[in-house]
Amino acid sequence: MVDDKGKIGRQGRAREAANQDYDVSDIADRFDLSPIKARALMKLFYGNDYAALKRATQKPKMTADAELVSLEEALREKVRRELEIARAKYGEHFELLCIEGSRGDTIDDRKALQLLRSLNRTGSM
């Protein structure tokens, strides 16, 4: 992008310079990126190809709530896998039944995952 706003033309729109703070801040503002991420995208991946940079940043953005939900889903999936492993190894093991019964009531998924990993690794909590 040119510094003189009166000289905006095809070249100004087609090319961005990662070494120019003005261009980096423009890209960061335009695509809602941090300046560091904008500069990295410009330098490492897309050079000064504005069209490629625009395509790369047009992916749907996740909100903080959506990211939290996806993290919670991933955690639940890890707990489910560890439960399957423990059931295959130990069947109706007393400690396994205690973890399953307490999960959601007195222990959260993070603690359940920790206990299940310990059980699967050592045979005891």
C-alpha positions in Angstrom: 0.0 0.0 0.0 1.3 3.5 -0.8 1.8 6.1 1.9 0.1 8.7 -0.2 -3.6 7.9 -0.1 -4.1 10.0 -3.3 -2.0 7.6 -5.3 -4.1 4.4 -4.7 -4.0 2.3 -7.8 -3.8 -1.3 -8.9 -0.3 -1.9 -7.5 -1.2 -0.4 -4.1 -4.0 -2.9 -3.8 -2.2 -5.9 -5.1 1.0 -5.7 -3.0 1.7 -5.3 0.7 5.1 -5.0 2.3 5.8 -7.0 5.5 8.7 -4.7 6.3 6.4 -1.6 6.4 4.7 -0.9 9.7 1.9 0.9 7.9 1.1 -2.1 5.7 1.3 -4.5 8.6 -1.0 -2.5 10.8 -3.4 -2.0 7.8 -3.5 -5.8 7.3 -3.8 -6.5 11.0 -6.8 -4.0 11.3 -8.4 -5.2 8.1 -8.4 -8.9 9.0 -8.6 -8.5 12.8 -5.2 -10.0 13.4 -2.4 -9.1 15.8 0.4 -7.2 14.2 2.8 -10.0 14.9 0.5 -12.6 13.2 -0.1 -10.3 10.3 3.6 -9.7 9.8 4.3 -13.5 10.1 1.6 -14.3 7.5 2.9 -11.6 5.2 6.6 -12.7 5.5 6.5 -16.4 5.9 3.5 -17.6 4.0 2.1 -15.2 1.5 4.8 -12.7 0.8 3.2 -9.6 -0.7 0.4 -11.5 -2.4 -2.6 -9.6 -1.0 -5.2 -12.0 -2.6 -3.6 -15.0 -1.0 -3.4 -13.2 2.3 -7.1 -12.2 2.1 -8.1 -15.9 1.3 -6.1 -17.1 4.2 -7.7 -14.8 6.7 -11.3 -15.2 5.5 -11.9 -18.5 7.4 -14.7 -18.2 9.9 -13.5 -16.9 13.2 -14.4 -18.7 16.4 -15.7 -16.7 19.3 -14.2 -17.2 22.7 -17.3 -19.2 23.7 -17.0 -21.5 20.6 -13.3 -22.1 21.4 -14.2 -22.9 25.0 -16.9 -25.4 23.9 -14.5 -27.1 21.5 -11.9 -27.4 24.2 -14.5 -28.9 26.6 -15.6 -31.3 23.8 -11.9 -32.3 23.3 -11.5 -32.9 27.0 -14.7 -35.0 27.2 -13.4 -37.1 24.2 -10.0 -37.7 26.0 -11.9 -38.8 29.1 -14.1 -41.1 27.0 -11.0 -42.7 25.4 -9.2 -43.2 28.8 -12.4 -44.7 30.2 -12.5 -47.2 27.3 -8.9 -48.1 27.9 -9.5 -48.6 31.6 -12.6 -50.7 31.0 -10.7 -52.9 28.6 -7.9 -53.3 31.1 -9.7 -53.6 34.4 -13.4 -54.3 33.7 -15.5 -53.3 36.8 -12.5 -52.2 38.8 -13.6 -50.4 42.1 -11.5 -47.3 41.4 -12.8 -47.0 37.9 -16.3 -47.2 39.1 -15.6 -44.5 41.7 -14.2 -42.2 39.0 -17.2 -42.8 36.8 -19.7 -42.3 39.6 -18.0 -39.1 40.8 -17.5 -37.5 37.4 -19.7 -34.5 36.9 -20.7 -34.5 40.6 -17.6 -34.1 42.8 -14.8 -34.2 40.2 -14.7 -32.3 36.9 -13.4 -33.7 33.6 -9.9 -32.5 34.1 -9.6 -34.3 37.4 -11.3 -37.4 35.9 -8.8 -37.4 33.1 -5.9 -37.1 35.5 -7.2 -40.0 37.6 -8.0 -42.2 34.7 -4.5 -41.7 33.2 -3.0 -42.5 36.6 -5.2 -45.7 36.8 -4.3 -46.8 33.3 -0.6 -46.1 33.8 -0.1 -47.6 37.3 -3.2 -49.7 38.0 -4.2 -47.5 40.9 -5.1 -43.9 41.5 
